């Protein structure tokens, strides 16, 4: 077998705190919607399914808006 030499790659990433809050809001929205859908799909009764969905959706919107607001505040301060 032939030996393969590995290449060394350096990656420099830099994020501002505003960008991190913005990306956090996007991740929060996606994961919260997934939580809401799975909570609704995992229960057996109709009202319980709806309450699980709206609970997940509420925390999705709340968390995403808070993180997005923080990103706007940080970007204005810079």
Backbone bond lengths (Angstrom), bond angles and torsions (degrees), N, CA, C in turn:
res aa  C-N    CA-C-N  psi(-1)  N-CA   C-N-CA  omega(-1)  CA-C   N-CA-C  phi
1 X - - - 1.449 - - 1.515 109.83 -
2 X 1.271 115.04 140.25 1.467 120.33 -179.35 1.529 109.58 -83.50
3 X 1.338 114.70 138.06 1.460 118.97 176.12 1.522 109.48 -79.13
4 X 1.284 115.10 133.13 1.468 119.62 177.13 1.514 107.91 -105.46
5 X 1.300 115.07 128.83 1.454 119.30 178.50 1.527 108.68 -85.51
6 X 1.309 114.98 132.53 1.456 119.52 179.00 1.517 111.54 -81.10
7 X 1.285 115.23 145.43 1.450 120.31 177.28 1.518 108.83 -94.70
8 X 1.300 115.35 141.27 1.456 120.20 177.28 1.527 107.87 -95.64
9 X 1.311 115.14 124.56 1.458 120.78 -178.46 1.520 108.14 -120.71
10 X 1.301 116.25 129.01 1.458 120.90 177.18 1.522 108.86 -106.21
11 X 1.308 115.18 131.10 1.462 121.09 -179.79 1.521 108.01 -122.31
12 X 1.298 115.15 125.18 1.461 120.27 176.90 1.518 108.66 -109.74
13 X 1.314 115.93 116.77 1.457 121.64 177.21 1.513 108.75 -113.23
14 X 1.302 115.94 136.73 1.453 118.51 175.43 1.526 108.25 -136.33
15 X 1.296 114.87 130.79 1.453 122.00 179.21 1.514 108.44 -125.17
16 X 1.305 115.37 144.02 1.463 118.66 170.11 1.522 107.45 -85.68
17 X 1.301 116.18 161.89 1.460 118.62 179.99 1.526 111.15 -65.43
18 X 1.326 117.20 -30.53 1.462 119.77 175.87 1.510 112.31 -63.84
19 X 1.340 116.23 -41.12 1.462 119.87 177.78 1.516 111.56 -66.54
20 X 1.321 117.01 -38.39 1.463 119.55 178.85 1.519 111.76 -64.35
21 X 1.338 117.19 -39.66 1.463 119.75 176.24 1.523 110.80 -65.55
22 X 1.322 116.90 -39.87 1.460 120.52 179.72 1.525 110.68 -65.16
23 X 1.319 117.44 -46.51 1.463 120.06 177.86 1.529 111.19 -66.11
24 X 1.322 116.80 -34.00 1.460 120.18 175.49 1.521 112.01 -63.96
25 X 1.335 116.69 -37.17 1.463 120.59 177.42 1.526 110.92 -64.91
26 X 1.317 116.42 -38.67 1.464 119.89 179.06 1.525 110.61 -67.71
27 X 1.318 116.80 -44.38 1.469 120.78 178.37 1.521 110.33 -63.68
28 X 1.335 117.35 -39.52 1.454 121.35 178.34 1.522 111.06 -63.54
29 X 1.314 117.26 -41.68 1.460 120.50 -179.80 1.527 110.99 -64.32
30 X 1.306 117.06 -43.72 1.468 120.34 -179.03 1.532 111.04 -67.33
31 X 1.324 116.74 -46.82 1.466 118.94 -178.51 1.527 111.51 -68.97
32 X 1.321 117.61 -34.23 1.466 119.97 178.00 1.516 112.22 -67.89
33 X 1.318 117.21 -39.63 1.461 119.15 176.45 1.518 111.42 -65.93
34 X 1.315 116.07 -37.58 1.464 119.46 175.53 1.523 110.83 -63.15
35 X 1.337 116.31 -41.51 1.466 120.98 177.29 1.520 109.95 -61.37
36 X 1.339 117.94 -44.81 1.460 121.29 -178.85 1.522 111.22 -62.63
37 X 1.310 117.26 -42.67 1.468 120.63 -179.59 1.519 110.86 -66.92
38 X 1.328 116.91 -44.05 1.466 119.52 -179.99 1.518 112.36 -68.45
39 X 1.339 117.59 -33.68 1.464 119.99 176.84 1.519 110.61 -66.19
40 X 1.326 116.72 -38.57 1.460 120.23 179.01 1.526 111.24 -71.40
41 X 1.306 117.48 -35.70 1.455 120.43 -177.73 1.526 112.30 -77.81
42 X 1.325 117.06 -24.75 1.455 119.83 -174.50 1.515 115.07 -84.68
43 X 1.312 118.95 -12.69 1.463 120.24 -178.16 1.523 110.48 -99.62
44 X 1.343 115.27 166.67 1.462 118.55 -173.06 1.526 113.20 -105.01
45 X 1.318 119.82 -29.73 1.464 121.41 -176.91 1.518 110.45 -93.96
46 X 1.329 116.17 148.54 1.452 121.56 -175.52 1.517 114.16 -62.39
47 X 1.327 118.29 -48.01 1.456 121.22 -178.68 1.523 111.00 -67.21
48 X 1.324 116.02 -37.33 1.456 119.84 178.93 1.529 110.30 -67.80
49 X 1.323 117.28 -36.16 1.460 121.26 177.34 1.522 110.54 -64.67
50 X 1.330 116.48 -43.53 1.464 120.50 -179.87 1.516 110.88 -65.78
51 X 1.329 117.36 -40.88 1.467 119.56 -179.65 1.531 110.76 -65.93
52 X 1.317 117.42 -38.48 1.466 120.08 176.95 1.510 111.98 -64.46
53 X 1.338 116.25 -40.08 1.460 119.45 178.79 1.519 110.98 -65.36
54 X 1.329 117.45 -47.29 1.460 119.66 -176.68 1.527 112.58 -70.93
55 X 1.318 117.15 -28.51 1.458 119.43 174.21 1.523 110.02 -65.80
56 X 1.312 117.28 -46.89 1.456 120.37 177.36 1.514 112.19 -63.91
57 X 1.323 117.00 -39.70 1.458 121.05 179.69 1.528 111.00 -66.81
58 X 1.333 117.17 -38.57 1.468 121.30 178.47 1.527 110.67 -61.52
59 X 1.326 116.46 -48.59 1.459 119.55 -179.27 1.529 111.29 -68.18
60 X 1.319 117.15 -29.16 1.460 120.50 175.28 1.520 110.76 -63.44
61 X 1.316 115.74 -52.20 1.463 120.31 -177.75 1.524 110.37 -64.91
62 X 1.316 116.57 -44.90 1.463 120.68 -179.05 1.526 111.42 -61.22
63 X 1.309 116.64 -50.50 1.460 120.17 -178.64 1.519 112.77 -64.56
64 X 1.319 116.64 -42.09 1.461 119.55 -179.40 1.522 111.19 -66.66
65 X 1.322 117.38 -39.96 1.463 119.81 179.73 1.524 111.68 -67.84
66 X 1.313 117.00 -38.36 1.467 119.82 178.08 1.531 110.27 -63.81
67 X 1.315 116.70 -46.99 1.464 119.52 179.83 1.527 111.80 -65.97
68 X 1.326 117.17 -38.68 1.465 119.69 178.40 1.530 110.48 -67.02
69 X 1.327 117.18 -40.22 1.458 120.38 176.39 1.517 112.05 -62.50
70 X 1.318 116.96 -41.02 1.455 120.41 176.52 1.527 111.33 -63.22
71 X 1.328 117.08 -36.88 1.463 118.97 177.77 1.520 111.35 -64.96
72 X 1.322 116.83 -39.28 1.471 119.61 178.08 1.517 111.53 -67.04
73 X 1.324 117.47 -40.57 1.465 121.28 179.10 1.532 110.52 -62.82
74 X 1.324 116.38 -44.89 1.464 120.49 -178.82 1.521 110.60 -66.54
75 X 1.328 117.57 -39.92 1.462 119.95 179.79 1.522 111.41 -66.34
76 X 1.324 119.10 -34.12 1.459 121.53 177.69 1.505 111.93 -69.92
77 X 1.340 117.20 -33.24 1.459 121.63 -179.18 1.528 111.79 -72.56
78 X 1.322 117.58 -23.59 1.462 120.50 -175.40 1.491 111.84 -81.06
